[in-house]
Amino acid sequence: MNRKSGLVYVIDDDLSILKSVARLLSQAGYEVKTFETPEELLECRGGDCPDCLVLDLKLKETDGIKIQEEMARRNIKVPIVFITGYGTVPSSVQALKAGAEDFLEKPFDNWKLLEAVGNAVAKNIIYRTNQSENEKIEQCLITLTPREREVLSHVISGKLNKQTAADMGIAEKTVKVHRARVMRKMGVVSLAELVRAASKAGISPPQ
């Protein structure tokens, strides 16, 4: 599947709307899958999930808000663009507060839908990139020994090897060895990269 432009799921039980939205998004370059019910969406995992969901607020057997709540319960992080012919202020506020990307009333302007979907896909790409980077950092951290983790926390505070050695009660040359191993295992070549990786992992310098 080509994810270059983004994968969009469209869920609407009005077949005419379903087809027209799918056609519009396909012409804009998105990979599109259409559904009348949310079952397949609620079974997606990780990279199999879409980059954006265009979701009708009112479906025959459920409603979009309940689907949004179920997605949150299952930790399915997909930005949602709601579309509805029965829009109300309370429902739109509820959806947006729960993290919906946008809320469009039918008949909506095609350009507004494309803009909303474009923003949602861009946001999701950034989220997935960060998530992938965080997972890589966590895998690197697992390879560190307890002593190397300790050295890491001192190094990111900006201390010299001599200062770290004094704080830890070990030889300076030992600190240098551990520091080199930490840099190699973390896959970084500079202190700035190491600090950034540690920050993403929630590691702070010792108090």
C-alpha positions in Angstrom: 0.0 0.0 0.0 1.3 3.4 -0.9 1.3 5.6 2.3 3.2 8.5 0.7 0.1 10.7 0.5 -1.7 9.2 3.4 -4.3 6.5 4.0 -7.8 7.8 4.7 -10.7 5.8 6.0 -14.2 7.2 5.3 -17.1 5.9 7.4 -20.7 6.9 6.4 -23.9 4.9 6.0 -25.0 7.3 3.2 -23.6 5.6 0.1 -23.8 8.7 -2.1 -21.8 10.7 0.5 -19.4 7.8 1.0 -18.7 7.5 -2.8 -18.4 11.3 -3.4 -16.0 11.8 -0.5 -13.9 8.8 -1.5 -13.7 10.1 -5.1 -12.7 13.6 -4.0 -9.9 12.3 -1.7 -8.7 9.8 -4.3 -8.4 12.6 -6.9 -6.4 14.5 -4.3 -3.9 11.7 -4.2 -4.9 9.8 -1.0 -5.3 6.1 -0.6 -8.9 5.7 0.4 -10.9 2.9 2.1 -14.7 3.2 2.6 -16.9 1.6 5.2 -20.5 1.8 6.3 -19.6 0.5 9.8 -16.5 1.1 12.1 -15.6 -2.5 12.8 -12.4 -2.6 10.6 -11.2 0.7 12.0 -11.6 -0.5 15.6 -9.4 -3.6 14.8 -6.5 -1.7 13.3 -3.1 -1.7 15.1 -0.1 0.6 14.7 1.0 1.1 11.1 -2.1 -0.6 9.9 -4.3 2.3 11.1 -5.2 5.1 8.7 -3.6 8.5 8.8 -7.0 10.2 9.0 -10.6 9.2 9.6 -13.5 11.0 7.9 -16.4 10.0 10.1 -20.1 10.6 9.9 -21.5 11.8 13.2 -24.8 9.9 12.9 -24.7 6.2 11.8 -27.6 3.8 11.7 -26.5 1.7 14.7 -24.2 4.1 16.5 -22.7 7.6 16.4 -19.4 9.1 15.7 -18.9 10.3 19.3 -19.2 6.8 20.6 -16.7 5.6 18.0 -14.3 8.4 19.0 -14.6 7.3 22.7 -14.1 3.6 21.7 -11.0 4.6 19.7 -9.6 6.4 22.8 -10.3 3.4 25.0 -8.4 1.1 22.6 -5.6 3.7 22.2 -6.2 4.1 18.5 -4.6 7.4 17.7 -6.1 8.6 14.4 -7.1 12.2 13.8 -10.8 12.5 13.0 -12.6 14.8 10.7 -16.3 14.7 11.5 -19.0 15.3 8.9 -22.6 15.6 9.7 -26.0 16.6 8.4 -27.3 16.9 12.0 -24.6 19.2 13.5 -25.3 20.8 16.9 -23.1 23.0 19.0 -22.9 20.6 21.9 -21.9 17.6 19.7 -19.3 19.6 17.8 -17.8 21.0 21.0 -17.7 17.5 22.5 -16.0 16.0 19.5 -13.4 18.8 19.3 -12.6 18.7 23.0 -12.0 15.0 22.6 -9.4 15.7 20.0 -11.2 15.7 16.7 -9.3 17.6 14.0 -12.4 19.3 12.5 -16.2 19.3 12.3 -17.9 20.0 9.0 -21.6 20.2 8.4 -23.2 18.8 5.2 -23.2 20.0 2.5 -19.6 21.0 3.1 -17.2 22.8 0.8 -14.8 20.3 -0.9 -11.9 22.6 -0.3 -12.6 22.7 3.4 -12.7 18.9 3.6 -9.4 18.6 1.7 -7.9 21.2 4.0 -9.1 19.4 7.1 -7.9 16.0 5.9 -4.6 17.5 4.8 -4.0 19.0 8.3 -5.0 15.7 9.9 -2.7 13.6 7.7 0.2 16.0 8.3 -0.3 15.8 12.1 -0.5 12.1 12.1 2.7 11.7 10.0 4.5 13.9 12.6 3.1 11.8 15.4 4.1 8.5 13.8 7.6 9.8 13.1 8.0 10.8 16.7 6.6 7.5 17.9 9.0 5.6 15.8 11.9 7.6 17.0 10.9 7.2 20.6 10.7 3.4 20.1 14.1 3.4 18.6 15.5 5.3 21.6 13.9 3.0 24.1 15.5 0.0 22.3 18.9 1.6 22.5 18.4 2.4 26.2 17.7 -1.3 26.9 21.2 -2.1 25.8 22.9 0.1 28.4 24.2 -1.3 31.6 23.2 0.3 34.9 26.6 2.0 35.1 26.3 3.3 31.6 22.8 4.7 32.4 24.3 6.5 35.4 27.1 7.9 33.2 24.5 9.0 30.7 22.6 11.0 33.2 25.8 12.8 34.3 27.0 13.4 30.7 23.7 15.1 29.6 24.1 17.6 32.5 27.1 19.0 30.6 29.7 17.9 33.2 33.2 17.2 32.2 34.6 13.6 32.5 36.6 14.7 35.5 33.6 16.1 37.3 31.5 13.0 36.5 34.4 10.8 37.8 34.5 12.7 41.1 30.7 12.5 41.5 30.6 8.8 40.8 33.8 7.9 42.7 35.5 6.2 39.7 38.5 6.9 37.5 38.3 9.5 34.8 39.5 7.0 32.2 36.6 4.7 33.2 34.1 7.5 32.6 35.6 8.0 29.2 35.2 4.3 28.3 31.6 4.3 29.5 30.8 7.6 27.7 32.1 6.2 24.4 30.0 3.0 24.9 26.9 5.1 25.7 27.4 7.2 22.5 27.9 4.1 20.4 24.9 2.2 21.8 22.6 5.2 21.6 23.7 5.7 17.9 24.7 9.3 18.4 27.9 11.2 17.5 27.5 14.4 19.5 26.5 15.5 23.0 23.6 17.5 21.5 22.1 14.3 19.9 22.6 12.4 23.2 20.8 15.2 25.2 17.9 15.2 22.7 17.5 11.4 22.8 17.6 11.4 26.6 15.1 14.2 26.8 12.7 12.3 24.5 13.1 9.3 26.8 12.3 11.4 29.9 15.8 11.1 31.4 17.0 14.1 33.4 20.4 15.0 34.8 20.9 13.9 38.5 19.8 16.5 41.1 
